[in-house]
């Protein structure tokens, strides 16, 4: 697998910058969107390998973003990661592959990426 393409959909600019810095340091190509609408537009135009989605977004929230990504053939197989401060039990019904609980550490992002790479290599 080459450099994973990761789309971060997050309205907090500090969290965006932190995720972009961590993911880039781990060899990912990173795109960032600040709204659900912008994230969907980017994802449908050039489907990423992984999408990290905040749940509490302005406009279209993360739940709806996940629903639309899963429903569209271009993005239905993307590895979806929920990034949230919400209680994990409140997120259990989402069709996401993993959870990145905020606040997170660089090592947590690295484990998330390792898990994604391992699952991707098993699919091929």
Backbone as JSON Lines, residues from 0, in Angstrom:
{"i":0,"aa":"X","n":[0.84,-1.19,0.0],"ca":[0.0,0.0,0.0],"c":[0.88,1.24,0.0]}
{"i":1,"aa":"X","n":[0.56,2.21,-0.85],"ca":[1.31,3.46,-0.89],"c":[0.9,4.36,0.27]}
{"i":2,"aa":"X","n":[1.04,5.64,0.07],"ca":[0.64,6.61,1.1],"c":[-0.88,6.65,1.21]}
{"i":3,"aa":"X","n":[-1.42,6.32,2.37],"ca":[-2.88,6.38,2.52],"c":[-3.37,7.82,2.34]}
{"i":4,"aa":"X","n":[-4.49,7.95,1.66],"ca":[-5.15,9.25,1.51],"c":[-6.2,9.38,2.6]}
{"i":5,"aa":"X","n":[-6.02,10.38,3.46],"ca":[-6.9,10.56,4.61],"c":[-7.6,11.92,4.5]}
{"i":6,"aa":"X","n":[-8.91,11.89,4.67],"ca":[-9.71,13.11,4.72],"c":[-10.13,13.32,6.17]}
{"i":7,"aa":"X","n":[-9.83,14.5,6.71],"ca":[-10.23,14.87,8.07],"c":[-11.38,15.87,7.94]}
{"i":8,"aa":"X","n":[-12.52,15.54,8.54],"ca":[-13.68,16.45,8.56],"c":[-13.87,16.88,10.01]}
{"i":9,"aa":"X","n":[-13.45,18.09,10.3],"ca":[-13.39,18.59,11.68],"c":[-13.51,20.1,11.65]}
{"i":10,"aa":"X","n":[-14.4,20.67,12.49],"ca":[-14.59,22.11,12.5],"c":[-13.65,22.85,13.43]}
{"i":11,"aa":"X","n":[-12.96,22.15,14.32],"ca":[-12.0,22.78,15.23],"c":[-10.65,22.89,14.52]}
{"i":12,"aa":"X","n":[-10.22,24.1,14.24],"ca":[-9.0,24.32,13.46],"c":[-7.76,23.76,14.15]}
{"i":13,"aa":"X","n":[-7.72,23.81,15.47],"ca":[-6.57,23.26,16.2],"c":[-6.51,21.74,16.06]}
{"i":14,"aa":"X","n":[-7.65,21.09,16.15],"ca":[-7.69,19.63,15.99],"c":[-7.32,19.27,14.55]}
{"i":15,"aa":"X","n":[-7.83,20.04,13.58],"ca":[-7.46,19.83,12.18],"c":[-5.95,19.88,12.0]}
{"i":16,"aa":"X","n":[-5.35,20.92,12.52],"ca":[-3.9,21.11,12.36],"c":[-3.13,19.98,13.03]}
{"i":17,"aa":"X","n":[-3.58,19.56,14.2],"ca":[-2.92,18.48,14.93],"c":[-3.02,17.16,14.16]}
{"i":18,"aa":"X","n":[-4.21,16.82,13.7],"ca":[-4.37,15.58,12.93],"c":[-3.57,15.63,11.63]}
{"i":19,"aa":"X","n":[-3.61,16.76,10.96],"ca":[-2.86,16.89,9.71],"c":[-1.36,16.7,9.96]}
{"i":20,"aa":"X","n":[-0.86,17.29,11.02],"ca":[0.57,17.17,11.35],"c":[0.93,15.71,11.69]}
{"i":21,"aa":"X","n":[0.14,15.06,12.53],"ca":[0.41,13.67,12.91],"c":[0.33,12.75,11.71]}
{"i":22,"aa":"X","n":[-0.75,12.85,10.93],"ca":[-0.94,11.95,9.79],"c":[0.12,12.15,8.72]}
{"i":23,"aa":"X","n":[0.48,13.39,8.48],"ca":[1.54,13.68,7.49],"c":[2.87,13.09,7.95]}
{"i":24,"aa":"X","n":[3.15,13.2,9.25],"ca":[4.4,12.64,9.79],"c":[4.44,11.12,9.64]}
{"i":25,"aa":"X","n":[3.27,10.48,9.59],"ca":[3.19,9.03,9.42],"c":[3.06,8.64,7.95]}
{"i":26,"aa":"X","n":[3.27,9.58,7.05],"ca":[3.31,9.26,5.62],"c":[1.99,9.32,4.88]}
{"i":27,"aa":"X","n":[0.99,9.95,5.45],"ca":[-0.31,10.04,4.8],"c":[-0.42,11.31,3.95]}
{"i":28,"aa":"X","n":[-1.24,11.23,2.92],"ca":[-1.65,12.42,2.17],"c":[-2.94,12.89,2.83]}
{"i":29,"aa":"X","n":[-2.95,14.12,3.3],"ca":[-4.07,14.58,4.12],"c":[-4.81,15.73,3.44]}
{"i":30,"aa":"X","n":[-6.14,15.62,3.42],"ca":[-7.02,16.71,3.01],"c":[-7.89,17.05,4.21]}
{"i":31,"aa":"X","n":[-8.25,18.31,4.34],"ca":[-9.01,18.77,5.5],"c":[-10.26,19.51,5.05]}
{"i":32,"aa":"X","n":[-11.38,19.23,5.73],"ca":[-12.63,19.95,5.51],"c":[-13.15,20.41,6.87]}
{"i":33,"aa":"X","n":[-13.77,21.58,6.89],"ca":[-14.26,22.13,8.15],"c":[-15.76,21.94,8.35]}
{"i":34,"aa":"X","n":[-16.46,21.46,7.32],"ca":[-17.9,21.22,7.43],"c":[-18.23,19.86,6.82]}
{"i":35,"aa":"X","n":[-19.37,19.33,7.19],"ca":[-19.82,18.08,6.6],"c":[-20.03,18.2,5.1]}
{"i":36,"aa":"X","n":[-20.59,19.33,4.68],"ca":[-20.84,19.55,3.26],"c":[-19.53,19.55,2.46]}
{"i":37,"aa":"X","n":[-18.55,20.28,2.97],"ca":[-17.24,20.34,2.3],"c":[-16.57,18.96,2.29]}
{"i":38,"aa":"X","n":[-16.69,18.24,3.39],"ca":[-16.11,16.9,3.48],"c":[-16.73,15.94,2.48]}
{"i":39,"aa":"X","n":[-18.05,15.97,2.35],"ca":[-18.71,15.1,1.38],"c":[-18.28,15.44,-0.04]}
{"i":40,"aa":"X","n":[-18.21,16.73,-0.34],"ca":[-17.78,17.16,-1.67],"c":[-16.38,16.62,-1.99]}
{"i":41,"aa":"X","n":[-15.45,16.77,-1.06],"ca":[-14.09,16.27,-1.27],"c":[-14.06,14.74,-1.39]}
{"i":42,"aa":"X","n":[-14.81,14.06,-0.53],"ca":[-14.82,12.6,-0.53],"c":[-15.38,12.04,-1.83]}
{"i":43,"aa":"X","n":[-16.44,12.64,-2.34],"ca":[-17.06,12.14,-3.57],"c":[-16.21,12.47,-4.79]}
{"i":44,"aa":"X","n":[-15.51,13.61,-4.75],"ca":[-14.66,14.01,-5.89],"c":[-13.43,13.12,-6.01]}
{"i":45,"aa":"X","n":[-12.83,12.79,-4.88],"ca":[-11.63,11.94,-4.87],"c":[-11.68,11.07,-3.62]}
{"i":46,"aa":"X","n":[-12.33,9.9,-3.72],"ca":[-12.52,9.06,-2.54],"c":[-11.21,8.73,-1.81]}
{"i":47,"aa":"X","n":[-11.17,9.04,-0.53],"ca":[-9.98,8.75,0.28],"c":[-9.97,7.3,0.74]}
{"i":48,"aa":"X","n":[-8.86,6.88,1.31],"ca":[-8.76,5.55,1.9],"c":[-9.4,5.55,3.29]}
{"i":49,"aa":"X","n":[-9.24,6.67,4.0],"ca":[-9.76,6.79,5.36],"c":[-10.35,8.18,5.54]}
{"i":50,"aa":"X","n":[-11.46,8.24,6.3],"ca":[-12.07,9.52,6.64],"c":[-12.19,9.57,8.16]}
{"i":51,"aa":"X","n":[-11.66,10.64,8.75],"ca":[-11.81,10.89,10.18],"c":[-12.86,11.98,10.33]}
{"i":52,"aa":"X","n":[-13.95,11.67,11.01],"ca":[-15.13,12.53,11.04],"c":[-15.5,12.92,12.45]}
{"i":53,"aa":"X","n":[-15.55,14.22,12.69],"ca":[-16.09,14.73,13.95],"c":[-17.61,14.58,13.89]}
{"i":54,"aa":"X","n":[-18.23,14.27,14.99],"ca":[-19.69,14.1,15.01],"c":[-20.4,15.45,15.14]}
{"i":55,"aa":"X","n":[-19.87,16.33,15.98],"ca":[-20.53,17.61,16.24],"c":[-20.04,18.67,15.25]}
{"i":56,"aa":"X","n":[-20.56,18.6,14.03],"ca":[-20.2,19.55,12.98],"c":[-21.35,20.53,12.76]}
{"i":57,"aa":"X","n":[-21.04,21.74,12.31],"ca":[-22.12,22.66,11.94],"c":[-22.76,22.19,10.63]}
{"i":58,"aa":"X","n":[-24.02,22.5,10.43],"ca":[-24.69,22.07,9.2],"c":[-24.95,20.58,9.25]}
{"i":59,"aa":"X","n":[-24.5,19.87,8.22],"ca":[-24.64,18.41,8.2],"c":[-23.71,17.84,9.26]}
{"i":60,"aa":"X","n":[-24.27,17.14,10.24],"ca":[-23.44,16.61,11.32],"c":[-22.74,15.31,10.88]}
{"i":61,"aa":"X","n":[-21.84,14.84,11.74],"ca":[-21.04,13.67,11.42],"c":[-21.86,12.41,11.2]}
{"i":62,"aa":"X","n":[-22.97,12.27,11.91],"ca":[-23.83,11.1,11.72],"c":[-24.35,11.04,10.29]}
{"i":63,"aa":"X","n":[-24.79,12.18,9.79],"ca":[-25.32,12.25,8.43],"c":[-24.2,12.08,7.4]}
{"i":64,"aa":"X","n":[-23.03,12.62,7.69],"ca":[-21.89,12.43,6.79],"c":[-21.58,10.94,6.66]}
{"i":65,"aa":"X","n":[-21.54,10.24,7.77],"ca":[-21.26,8.8,7.75],"c":[-22.33,8.07,6.95]}
{"i":66,"aa":"X","n":[-23.6,8.4,7.19],"ca":[-24.68,7.76,6.46],"c":[-24.52,7.94,4.95]}
{"i":67,"aa":"X","n":[-24.21,9.17,4.53],"ca":[-24.07,9.45,3.1],"c":[-22.83,8.79,2.5]}
{"i":68,"aa":"X","n":[-21.74,8.75,3.25],"ca":[-20.54,8.09,2.75],"c":[-20.77,6.6,2.56]}
{"i":69,"aa":"X","n":[-21.46,5.97,3.51],"ca":[-21.74,4.53,3.42],"c":[-22.73,4.22,2.3]}
{"i":70,"aa":"X","n":[-23.64,5.16,2.01],"ca":[-24.68,4.93,1.01],"c":[-24.19,5.12,-0.43]}
{"i":71,"aa":"X","n":[-23.07,5.79,-0.61],"ca":[-22.57,6.1,-1.95],"c":[-21.52,5.08,-2.38]}
{"i":72,"aa":"X","n":[-21.66,4.54,-3.57],"ca":[-20.74,3.52,-4.06],"c":[-19.29,3.97,-4.14]}
{"i":73,"aa":"X","n":[-19.07,5.26,-4.32],"ca":[-17.69,5.77,-4.41],"c":[-16.97,5.72,-3.07]}
{"i":74,"aa":"X","n":[-17.73,5.81,-1.98],"ca":[-17.11,5.92,-0.65],"c":[-17.57,4.85,0.33]}
{"i":75,"aa":"X","n":[-18.4,3.93,-0.11],"ca":[-18.96,2.94,0.81],"c":[-17.91,2.06,1.46]}
{"i":76,"aa":"X","n":[-16.76,1.88,0.82],"ca":[-15.69,1.02,1.36],"c":[-14.61,1.81,2.11]}
{"i":77,"aa":"X","n":[-14.73,3.13,2.19],"ca":[-13.75,3.93,2.92],"c":[-13.73,3.51,4.39]}
{"i":78,"aa":"X","n":[-12.56,3.55,4.97],"ca":[-12.39,3.26,6.4],"c":[-12.83,4.52,7.15]}
{"i":79,"aa":"X","n":[-13.92,4.42,7.9],"ca":[-14.48,5.58,8.59],"c":[-14.15,5.54,10.07]}
{"i":80,"aa":"X","n":[-13.6,6.66,10.55],"ca":[-13.2,6.81,11.94],"c":[-13.97,7.98,12.54]}
{"i":81,"aa":"X","n":[-14.67,7.73,13.62],"ca":[-15.38,8.78,14.34],"c":[-14.41,9.41,15.33]}
{"i":82,"aa":"X","n":[-14.33,10.74,15.3],"ca":[-13.51,11.49,16.24],"c":[-14.47,12.34,17.07]}
{"i":83,"aa":"X","n":[-14.52,12.07,18.38],"ca":[-15.53,12.75,19.17],"c":[-15.18,12.78,20.65]}
{"i":84,"aa":"X","n":[-15.78,13.76,21.33],"ca":[-15.7,13.84,22.79],"c":[-16.9,13.13,23.42]}
{"i":85,"aa":"X","n":[-17.86,12.72,22.58],"ca":[-19.06,12.06,23.1],"c":[-18.72,10.69,23.68]}
{"i":86,"aa":"X","n":[-19.57,10.23,24.55],"ca":[-19.41,8.91,25.17],"c":[-19.48,7.83,24.09]}
{"i":87,"aa":"X","n":[-18.54,6.88,24.1],"ca":[-18.55,5.82,23.07],"c":[-19.88,5.08,22.96]}
{"i":88,"aa":"X","n":[-20.61,4.91,24.06],"ca":[-21.91,4.23,24.0],"c":[-22.91,5.01,23.15]}
{"i":89,"aa":"X","n":[-22.76,6.33,23.09],"ca":[-23.66,7.16,22.29],"c":[-23.32,7.08,20.8]}
{"i":90,"aa":"X","n":[-22.2,6.46,20.48],"ca":[-21.75,6.37,19.09],"c":[-21.82,4.95,18.54]}
{"i":91,"aa":"X","n":[-22.27,4.02,19.35],"ca":[-22.23,2.6,19.0],"c":[-23.05,2.28,17.75]}
{"i":92,"aa":"X","n":[-24.12,3.02,17.5],"ca":[-24.99,2.7,16.36],"c":[-24.45,3.18,15.02]}
{"i":93,"aa":"X","n":[-23.38,3.94,15.04],"ca":[-22.84,4.48,13.79],"c":[-22.13,3.4,12.99]}
{"i":94,"aa":"X","n":[-22.19,3.53,11.67],"ca":[-21.54,2.55,10.77],"c":[-20.09,2.95,10.54]}
{"i":95,"aa":"X","n":[-19.37,3.15,11.65],"ca":[-17.96,3.53,11.56],"c":[-17.1,2.32,11.87]}
{"i":96,"aa":"X","n":[-15.86,2.37,11.4],"ca":[-14.93,1.27,11.62],"c":[-14.18,1.4,12.94]}
{"i":97,"aa":"X","n":[-13.91,2.64,13.35],"ca":[-13.13,2.85,14.58],"c":[-13.55,4.16,15.24]}
{"i":98,"aa":"X","n":[-13.07,4.32,16.47],"ca":[-13.35,5.52,17.25],"c":[-12.03,6.13,17.69]}
{"i":99,"aa":"X","n":[-11.89,7.43,17.47],"ca":[-10.75,8.21,17.96],"c":[-11.31,9.18,18.99]}
{"i":100,"aa":"X","n":[-11.13,8.84,20.26],"ca":[-11.69,9.64,21.34],"c":[-10.84,10.88,21.58]}
{"i":101,"aa":"X","n":[-11.5,12.02,21.69],"ca":[-10.81,13.27,22.01],"c":[-10.81,13.44,23.52]}
{"i":102,"aa":"X","n":[-9.77,13.99,24.08],"ca":[-8.51,14.36,23.42],"c":[-7.7,13.09,23.12]}
{"i":103,"aa":"X","n":[-6.87,13.17,22.1],"ca":[-6.07,12.02,21.7],"c":[-4.59,12.4,21.7]}
{"i":104,"aa":"X","n":[-3.76,11.38,21.7],"ca":[-2.31,11.56,21.66],"c":[-1.78,11.14,20.3]}
{"i":105,"aa":"X","n":[-0.58,11.56,20.01],"ca":[0.08,11.17,18.76],"c":[0.16,9.65,18.65]}
{"i":106,"aa":"X","n":[0.46,8.98,19.75],"ca":[0.56,7.52,19.74],"c":[-0.77,6.85,19.4]}
{"i":107,"aa":"X","n":[-1.88,7.48,19.79],"ca":[-3.2,6.94,19.47],"c":[-3.46,7.04,17.97]}
{"i":108,"aa":"X","n":[-3.07,8.15,17.36],"ca":[-3.22,8.33,15.92],"c":[-2.34,7.31,15.19]}
{"i":109,"aa":"X","n":[-1.15,7.06,15.71],"ca":[-0.26,6.08,15.09],"c":[-0.89,4.68,15.17]}
{"i":110,"aa":"X","n":[-1.46,4.31,16.32],"ca":[-2.12,2.99,16.44],"c":[-3.31,2.88,15.5]}
{"i":111,"aa":"X","n":[-4.07,3.96,15.36],"ca":[-5.2,3.99,14.45],"c":[-4.74,3.73,13.02]}
{"i":112,"aa":"X","n":[-3.69,4.39,12.62],"ca":[-3.15,4.22,11.28],"c":[-2.57,2.82,11.09]}
{"i":113,"aa":"X","n":[-1.9,2.29,12.09],"ca":[-1.38,0.92,12.01],"c":[-2.52,-0.08,11.86]}
{"i":114,"aa":"X","n":[-3.59,0.11,12.61],"ca":[-4.75,-0.76,12.53],"c":[-5.35,-0.71,11.12]}
{"i":115,"aa":"X","n":[-5.46,0.49,10.55],"ca":[-5.98,0.66,9.2],"c":[-5.09,-0.06,8.19]}
{"i":116,"aa":"X","n":[-3.79,0.15,8.3],"ca":[-2.86,-0.49,7.37],"c":[-2.93,-2.01,7.47]}
{"i":117,"aa":"X","n":[-3.04,-2.53,8.68],"ca":[-3.14,-3.99,8.87],"c":[-4.43,-4.53,8.25]}
{"i":118,"aa":"X","n":[-5.54,-3.84,8.46],"ca":[-6.81,-4.31,7.88],"c":[-6.8,-4.2,6.36]}
{"i":119,"aa":"X","n":[-6.18,-3.15,5.83],"ca":[-6.1,-2.98,4.38],"c":[-5.23,-4.05,3.74]}
{"i":120,"aa":"X","n":[-4.15,-4.43,4.41],"ca":[-3.27,-5.46,3.85],"c":[-3.93,-6.84,3.9]}
{"i":121,"aa":"X","n":[-4.82,-7.07,4.85],"ca":[-5.52,-8.34,4.93],"c":[-6.6,-8.46,3.86]}
{"i":122,"aa":"X","n":[-7.12,-7.3,3.39],"ca":[-8.17,-7.31,2.36],"c":[-7.6,-7.6,0.99]}
{"i":123,"aa":"X","n":[-6.31,-7.33,0.78],"ca":[-5.71,-7.53,-0.55],"c":[-5.15,-8.91,-0.71]}
